[in-house]
Amino acid sequence: MGSLKEKRKFFRQNLTFTSESDQMRTIDWKEESNSVVLVDQTLLPKEYRIIECKTLSSLCEAIKSLRVRGAPALGAAGGFGIALAAFLSGARDFETIIRDLNVAGKTLKSTRPTAVNLSWGVDRVLKAVSDAFDVQGVREIALQEAMDIAEEDVTTNKLIGESGAKLLKDGDTVLTHCNAGRLACVDWGTALGVVRSAIAEGKEIKVIACETRPLNQGSRITAWELMQDKIPVTLISDSMAGWVMQQGLVDSVLVGADRITQDVVFNKIGTYSLSILAKEHEIPFYVAAPASTFDFNGWEGSVKIEMRDPDELRFFGSEQLAPKDVEVYNPAFDATPMENITAVITEKGVFYPPFLLDEVLV
């Protein structure tokens, strides 16, 4: 396709935005300052703001604090993080800059240990720069590879949407958990991308969004982005999910994933409970995720579950909700066994358990 600038121009001209506030992707590269720009999701829905990360530490803070989050978006963040480190490095020889990038890679990976895409994005760019011959070559290749990750994510999500849209019928109501929309990706979304693709095909689809405690990514982000796109959405508390299923208000459950191993799907805490409720009420339970989210070497017991700050449950913003010294257990993710999952939707098609992970890459 030519140079990096030509590639960026091509994708910009061929990308359809869904609302005025979506005029920038969730995460991108700013050429003028060689920095990473992203939507600060901690401010939503009250404020839509773009922030600029000019240092590796500021990008790591953005990842840790969930200013940028969602497995595919974290893959892009990992790639852009290595590119940023390459431009920040004062190295004058190939060996030194590679050493600097390996150190940066370890730092980036440590920010969110459960979501596999972050490490995948870091490792992909580190592998790409090994083909360079000098410092300038490392920088050019790192940025090119990071940009490729971002561009491919949009294409991948559209393919996931096309695969999954076939599973939704006109008039369906989909229940979703956390946020697996365009703000969890570079653009379009995984689980919500399926909804968008079904609507683009002319189907009428409604969404029920769980608030998703403790960080309320369902109420703060999913409800906001669906309303921006004028997709019908109803917000419920997490504890209402069983009741709305019992009342016949849900046709399918559709969620994203942070890591998929041979035996389980890791996703935002509460996903496992929803899978049990869906199974009890004979409602299809779908997971939508790119192939990059599959961990071919892991299993449930090998994956570290990220523990979040206890104050995320003791407080909501500055508002105290519980005694300050109450004991808190606050894992960010849980593991849903494959036997509770109807199908996994990827850019390669729809896979019905049991399946081998390497089948996804064929």
C-alpha positions as a Python dict, from the first residue, in 0.01 Angstrom:
ca = {
    (1, 'M'): (0, 0, 0),
    (2, 'G'): (301, 229, 12),
    (3, 'S'): (431, 454, 289),
    (4, 'L'): (293, 484, 642),
    (5, 'K'): (134, 821, 555),
    (6, 'E'): (-33, 671, 247),
    (7, 'K'): (-163, 379, 454),
    (8, 'R'): (-305, 611, 721),
    (9, 'K'): (-471, 827, 453),
    (10, 'F'): (-628, 520, 290),
    (11, 'F'): (-778, 389, 612),
    (12, 'R'): (-901, 733, 719),
    (13, 'Q'): (-1082, 777, 388),
    (14, 'N'): (-1238, 432, 411),
    (15, 'L'): (-1343, 436, 777),
    (16, 'T'): (-1706, 520, 854),
    (17, 'F'): (-1765, 699, 1183),
    (18, 'T'): (-2088, 639, 1369),
    (19, 'S'): (-2122, 965, 1565),
    (20, 'E'): (-1960, 1304, 1600),
    (21, 'S'): (-1789, 1206, 1925),
    (22, 'D'): (-1638, 906, 1745),
    (23, 'Q'): (-1428, 1119, 1512),
    (24, 'M'): (-1118, 981, 1676),
    (25, 'R'): (-1042, 617, 1731),
    (26, 'T'): (-1017, 488, 2086),
    (27, 'I'): (-637, 494, 2058),
    (28, 'D'): (-409, 630, 1786),
    (29, 'W'): (-66, 779, 1708),
    (30, 'K'): (-4, 1155, 1683),
    (31, 'E'): (263, 1211, 1419),
    (32, 'E'): (331, 1575, 1507),
    (33, 'S'): (460, 1489, 1855),
    (34, 'N'): (532, 1116, 1819),
    (35, 'S'): (296, 1038, 2103),
    (36, 'V'): (-3, 816, 2180),
    (37, 'V'): (-348, 975, 2193),
    (38, 'L'): (-653, 807, 2342),
    (39, 'V'): (-1004, 861, 2470),
    (40, 'D'): (-999, 895, 2850),
    (41, 'Q'): (-1272, 645, 2937),
    (42, 'T'): (-1261, 721, 3309),
    (43, 'L'): (-1439, 1051, 3236),
    (44, 'L'): (-1732, 901, 3045),
    (45, 'P'): (-2021, 960, 3024),
    (46, 'K'): (-1987, 1306, 3178),
    (47, 'E'): (-1704, 1420, 2954),
    (48, 'Y'): (-1550, 1309, 2624),
    (49, 'R'): (-1181, 1402, 2630),
    (50, 'I'): (-874, 1304, 2428),
    (51, 'I'): (-550, 1279, 2625),
    (52, 'E'): (-194, 1258, 2497),
    (53, 'C'): (68, 1022, 2637),
    (54, 'K'): (416, 1155, 2561),
    (55, 'T'): (600, 925, 2802),
    (56, 'L'): (591, 552, 2867),
    (57, 'S'): (498, 612, 3232),
    (58, 'S'): (194, 820, 3131),
    (59, 'L'): (79, 544, 2893),
    (60, 'C'): (128, 280, 3165),
    (61, 'E'): (-76, 495, 3403),
    (62, 'A'): (-349, 522, 3141),
    (63, 'I'): (-356, 142, 3107),
    (64, 'K'): (-353, 78, 3483),
    (65, 'S'): (-623, 334, 3555),
    (66, 'L'): (-840, 207, 3267),
    (67, 'R'): (-827, 531, 3072),
    (68, 'V'): (-775, 285, 2789),
    (69, 'R'): (-916, -67, 2836),
    (70, 'G'): (-1067, -358, 2648),
    (71, 'A'): (-862, -646, 2511),
    (72, 'P'): (-826, -530, 2147),
    (73, 'A'): (-755, -168, 2248),
    (74, 'L'): (-490, -294, 2489),
    (75, 'G'): (-328, -485, 2202),
    (76, 'A'): (-296, -156, 2017),
    (77, 'A'): (-175, 15, 2336),
    (78, 'G'): (100, -247, 2372),
    (79, 'G'): (211, -192, 2013),
    (80, 'F'): (201, 186, 2035),
    (81, 'G'): (382, 166, 2370),
    (82, 'I'): (681, -2, 2208),
    (83, 'A'): (677, 253, 1925),
    (84, 'L'): (666, 532, 2184),
    (85, 'A'): (960, 379, 2371),
    (86, 'A'): (1154, 360, 2045),
    (87, 'F'): (1110, 731, 1978),
    (88, 'L'): (1192, 820, 2339),
    (89, 'S'): (1508, 608, 2350),
    (90, 'G'): (1833, 800, 2332),
    (91, 'A'): (2017, 494, 2203),
    (92, 'R'): (2265, 539, 1920),
    (93, 'D'): (2312, 174, 1826),
    (94, 'F'): (2086, -120, 1747),
    (95, 'E'): (2177, -332, 2050),
    (96, 'T'): (2104, -52, 2297),
    (97, 'I'): (1765, 44, 2155),
    (98, 'I'): (1656, -320, 2146),
    (99, 'R'): (1755, -350, 2511),
    (100, 'D'): (1554, -36, 2589),
    (101, 'L'): (1250, -176, 2410),
    (102, 'N'): (1268, -508, 2594),
    (103, 'V'): (1268, -321, 2924),
    (104, 'A'): (972, -111, 2807),
    (105, 'G'): (793, -428, 2702),
    (106, 'K'): (822, -581, 3048),
    (107, 'T'): (693, -259, 3205),
    (108, 'L'): (393, -247, 2972),
    (109, 'K'): (304, -613, 3026),
    (110, 'S'): (305, -572, 3404),
    (111, 'T'): (28, -312, 3398),
    (112, 'R'): (-256, -558, 3317),
    (113, 'P'): (-156, -925, 3360),
    (114, 'T'): (-483, -1100, 3271),
    (115, 'A'): (-568, -951, 2931),
    (116, 'V'): (-353, -1140, 2681),
    (117, 'N'): (-380, -884, 2398),
    (118, 'L'): (-156, -635, 2575),
    (119, 'S'): (135, -881, 2582),
    (120, 'W'): (48, -992, 2228),
    (121, 'G'): (76, -636, 2097),
    (122, 'V'): (405, -578, 2277),
    (123, 'D'): (557, -904, 2155),
    (124, 'R'): (442, -853, 1797),
    (125, 'V'): (619, -518, 1768),
    (126, 'L'): (931, -645, 1947),
    (127, 'K'): (950, -932, 1700),
    (128, 'A'): (907, -697, 1404),
    (129, 'V'): (1190, -464, 1505),
    (130, 'S'): (1435, -754, 1520),
    (131, 'D'): (1452, -724, 1138),
    (132, 'A'): (1587, -366, 1156),
    (133, 'F'): (1952, -272, 1101),
    (134, 'D'): (1983, 56, 1289),
    (135, 'V'): (1809, 288, 1538),
    (136, 'Q'): (1606, 473, 1275),
    (137, 'G'): (1497, 145, 1123),
    (138, 'V'): (1378, 23, 1463),
    (139, 'R'): (1165, 336, 1506),
    (140, 'E'): (1013, 313, 1161),
    (141, 'I'): (934, -57, 1187),
    (142, 'A'): (795, -24, 1542),
    (143, 'L'): (555, 249, 1439),
    (144, 'Q'): (456, 71, 1118),
    (145, 'E'): (381, -252, 1306),
    (146, 'A'): (184, -68, 1575),
    (147, 'M'): (-18, 108, 1307),
    (148, 'D'): (-79, -226, 1138),
    (149, 'I'): (-215, -367, 1465),
    (150, 'A'): (-457, -75, 1493),
    (151, 'E'): (-573, -95, 1132),
    (152, 'E'): (-613, -471, 1146),
    (153, 'D'): (-824, -442, 1460),
    (154, 'V'): (-1089, -242, 1276),
    (155, 'T'): (-1096, -493, 990),
    (156, 'T'): (-1102, -787, 1233),
    (157, 'N'): (-1393, -643, 1428),
    (158, 'K'): (-1595, -592, 1112),
    (159, 'L'): (-1536, -961, 1026),
    (160, 'I'): (-1639, -1066, 1378),
    (161, 'G'): (-1951, -857, 1333),
    (162, 'E'): (-2034, -1026, 1003),
    (163, 'S'): (-1986, -1372, 1155),
    (164, 'G'): (-2193, -1299, 1463),
    (165, 'A'): (-2474, -1108, 1294),
    (166, 'K'): (-2594, -1436, 1144),
    (167, 'L'): (-2673, -1559, 1496),
    (168, 'L'): (-2909, -1271, 1574),
    (169, 'K'): (-3266, -1257, 1446),
    (170, 'D'): (-3467, -950, 1358),
    (171, 'G'): (-3631, -823, 1676),
    (172, 'D'): (-3385, -989, 1917),
    (173, 'T'): (-3287, -841, 2251),
    (174, 'V'): (-2925, -903, 2348),
    (175, 'L'): (-2795, -884, 2704),
    (176, 'T'): (-2433, -775, 2737),
    (177, 'H'): (-2188, -729, 3024),
    (178, 'C'): (-1906, -477, 3072),
    (179, 'N'): (-1807, -301, 2749),
    (180, 'A'): (-1706, -486, 2434),
    (181, 'G'): (-1786, -202, 2196),
    (182, 'R'): (-1582, 39, 1988),
    (183, 'L'): (-1430, 192, 2302),
    (184, 'A'): (-1290, -148, 2398),
    (185, 'C'): (-1129, -172, 2056),
    (186, 'V'): (-968, 64, 1811),
    (187, 'D'): (-1312, 93, 1651),
    (188, 'W'): (-1643, -94, 1585),
    (189, 'G'): (-1624, -344, 1873),
    (190, 'T'): (-1644, -719, 1928),
    (191, 'A'): (-1969, -811, 2107),
    (192, 'L'): (-2128, -476, 2028),
    (193, 'G'): (-1972, -495, 1685),
    (194, 'V'): (-2193, -798, 1625),
    (195, 'V'): (-2494, -588, 1723),
    (196, 'R'): (-2382, -303, 1494),
    (197, 'S'): (-2333, -542, 1203),
    (198, 'A'): (-2676, -699, 1255),
    (199, 'I'): (-2834, -355, 1256),
    (200, 'A'): (-2638, -263, 942),
    (201, 'E'): (-2802, -568, 778),
    (202, 'G'): (-3141, -418, 852),
    (203, 'K'): (-3228, -615, 1167),
    (204, 'E'): (-3393, -444, 1462),
    (205, 'I'): (-3183, -529, 1769),
    (206, 'K'): (-3222, -402, 2124),
    (207, 'V'): (-2959, -426, 2399),
    (208, 'I'): (-2987, -476, 2773),
    (209, 'A'): (-2668, -357, 2940),
    (210, 'C'): (-2565, -475, 3285),
    (211, 'E'): (-2412, -190, 3488),
    (212, 'T'): (-2111, -417, 3556),
    (213, 'R'): (-1979, -347, 3902),
    (214, 'P'): (-1736, -245, 4039),
    (215, 'L'): (-1625, -2, 3766),
    (216, 'N'): (-1966, 38, 3601),
    (217, 'Q'): (-1827, 2, 3250),
    (218, 'G'): (-2170, -110, 3134),
    (219, 'S'): (-2354, 197, 3259),
    (220, 'R'): (-2075, 447, 3198),
    (221, 'I'): (-1947, 327, 2860),
    (222, 'T'): (-2173, 70, 2692),
    (223, 'A'): (-2492, 268, 2752),
    (224, 'W'): (-2317, 589, 2641),
    (225, 'E'): (-2176, 457, 2313),
    (226, 'L'): (-2497, 276, 2216),
    (227, 'M'): (-2699, 592, 2277),
    (228, 'Q'): (-2444, 787, 2070),
    (229, 'D'): (-2514, 545, 1785),
    (230, 'K'): (-2891, 553, 1847),
    (231, 'I'): (-2905, 181, 1924),
    (232, 'P'): (-3191, 102, 2169),
    (233, 'V'): (-3040, 17, 2509),
    (234, 'T'): (-3186, -47, 2855),
    (235, 'L'): (-2962, -36, 3161),
    (236, 'I'): (-3010, -282, 3447),
    (237, 'S'): (-2821, -356, 3767),
    (238, 'D'): (-2613, -675, 3767),
    (239, 'S'): (-2848, -837, 4016),
    (240, 'M'): (-3145, -804, 3776),
    (241, 'A'): (-3001, -1031, 3504),
    (242, 'G'): (-3167, -1351, 3626),
    (243, 'W'): (-3503, -1183, 3659),
    (244, 'V'): (-3506, -1033, 3309),
    (245, 'M'): (-3410, -1373, 3169),
    (246, 'Q'): (-3691, -1540, 3363),
    (247, 'Q'): (-3934, -1282, 3227),
    (248, 'G'): (-3843, -1375, 2871),
    (249, 'L'): (-3683, -1040, 2794),
    (250, 'V'): (-3351, -1181, 2669),
    (251, 'D'): (-3295, -1373, 2344),
    (252, 'S'): (-2917, -1415, 2378),
    (253, 'V'): (-2622, -1311, 2593),
    (254, 'L'): (-2328, -1162, 2405),
    (255, 'V'): (-1999, -1069, 2575),
    (256, 'G'): (-1635, -1005, 2487),
    (257, 'A'): (-1325, -1171, 2631),
    (258, 'D'): (-989, -1073, 2777),
    (259, 'R'): (-828, -1416, 2735),
    (260, 'I'): (-952, -1747, 2598),
    (261, 'T'): (-773, -2067, 2695),
    (262, 'Q'): (-859, -2425, 2601),
    (263, 'D'): (-1085, -2466, 2902),
    (264, 'V'): (-1224, -2123, 2996),
    (265, 'V'): (-1300, -1769, 2886),
    (266, 'F'): (-1167, -1491, 3108),
    (267, 'N'): (-1385, -1182, 3104),
    (268, 'K'): (-1502, -908, 3338),
    (269, 'I'): (-1615, -1036, 3678),
    (270, 'G'): (-1980, -1140, 3663),
    (271, 'T'): (-1958, -1312, 3325),
    (272, 'Y'): (-1947, -1657, 3486),
    (273, 'S'): (-2267, -1586, 3680),
    (274, 'L'): (-2442, -1475, 3362),
    (275, 'S'): (-2337, -1797, 3189),
    (276, 'I'): (-2501, -2005, 3462),
    (277, 'L'): (-2820, -1799, 3443),
    (278, 'A'): (-2829, -1826, 3064),
    (279, 'K'): (-2780, -2202, 3080),
    (280, 'E'): (-3060, -2237, 3334),
    (281, 'H'): (-3299, -2037, 3113),
    (282, 'E'): (-3181, -2207, 2789),
    (283, 'I'): (-3059, -1880, 2639),
    (284, 'P'): (-2764, -1886, 2395),
    (285, 'F'): (-2443, -1751, 2547),
    (286, 'Y'): (-2200, -1609, 2290),
    (287, 'V'): (-1844, -1479, 2326),
    (288, 'A'): (-1707, -1246, 2057),
    (289, 'A'): (-1329, -1201, 2037),
    (290, 'P'): (-1044, -1183, 1785),
    (291, 'A'): (-801, -1472, 1741),
    (292, 'S'): (-536, -1261, 1919),
    (293, 'T'): (-731, -1311, 2243),
    (294, 'F'): (-673, -1689, 2234),
    (295, 'D'): (-398, -1814, 2465),
    (296, 'F'): (-270, -2137, 2316),
    (297, 'N'): (-41, -2211, 2612),
    (298, 'G'): (-267, -2124, 2904),
    (299, 'W'): (-541, -2282, 3109),
    (300, 'E'): (-754, -2158, 3396),
    (301, 'G'): (-498, -2228, 3667),
    (302, 'S'): (-207, -2070, 3480),
    (303, 'V'): (-356, -1722, 3441),
    (304, 'K'): (-310, -1453, 3703),
    (305, 'I'): (-634, -1276, 3789),
    (306, 'E'): (-586, -902, 3831),
    (307, 'M'): (-697, -767, 4168),
    (308, 'R'): (-836, -414, 4168),
    (309, 'D'): (-812, -139, 4429),
    (310, 'P'): (-1049, -211, 4722),
    (311, 'D'): (-1163, 152, 4715),
    (312, 'E'): (-1336, 84, 4384),
    (313, 'L'): (-1601, -88, 4599),
    (314, 'R'): (-1574, 134, 4905),
    (315, 'F'): (-1624, 448, 4695),
    (316, 'F'): (-1790, 557, 4374),
    (317, 'G'): (-1578, 847, 4262),
    (318, 'S'): (-1551, 1062, 4575),
    (319, 'E'): (-1872, 925, 4723),
    (320, 'Q'): (-1822, 678, 5011),
    (321, 'L'): (-2040, 368, 4974),
    (322, 'A'): (-1903, 140, 5247),
    (323, 'P'): (-1701, 160, 5571),
    (324, 'K'): (-1349, 268, 5484),
    (325, 'D'): (-1192, -25, 5668),
    (326, 'V'): (-1425, -303, 5546),
    (327, 'E'): (-1249, -607, 5397),
    (328, 'V'): (-1283, -609, 5018),
    (329, 'Y'): (-1232, -885, 4762),
    (330, 'N'): (-1216, -725, 4419),
    (331, 'P'): (-1098, -947, 4130),
    (332, 'A'): (-1131, -783, 3788),
    (333, 'F'): (-1211, -1105, 3598),
    (334, 'D'): (-1365, -1448, 3633),
    (335, 'A'): (-1340, -1766, 3425),
    (336, 'T'): (-1636, -1912, 3239),
    (337, 'P'): (-1599, -2283, 3149),
    (338, 'M'): (-1641, -2378, 2784),
    (339, 'E'): (-1937, -2604, 2867),
    (340, 'N'): (-2136, -2290, 2956),
    (341, 'I'): (-2061, -2123, 2621),
    (342, 'T'): (-2279, -2178, 2315),
    (343, 'A'): (-2028, -2042, 2064),
    (344, 'V'): (-1721, -1825, 2025),
    (345, 'I'): (-1742, -1570, 1743),
    (346, 'T'): (-1415, -1471, 1574),
    (347, 'E'): (-1297, -1314, 1249),
    (348, 'K'): (-1240, -1672, 1129),
    (349, 'G'): (-1602, -1769, 1184),
    (350, 'V'): (-1817, -1918, 1462),
    (351, 'F'): (-1673, -2200, 1674),
    (352, 'Y'): (-1883, -2432, 1887),
    (353, 'P'): (-1716, -2596, 2189),
    (354, 'P'): (-1544, -2830, 2219),
    (355, 'F'): (-1280, -2714, 1970),
    (356, 'L'): (-904, -2696, 1959),
    (357, 'L'): (-757, -2348, 1989),
    (358, 'D'): (-535, -2397, 1686),
    (359, 'E'): (-850, -2446, 1476),
    (360, 'V'): (-914, -2073, 1516),
    (361, 'L'): (-603, -1984, 1319),
    (362, 'V'): (-668, -2214, 1023),
}
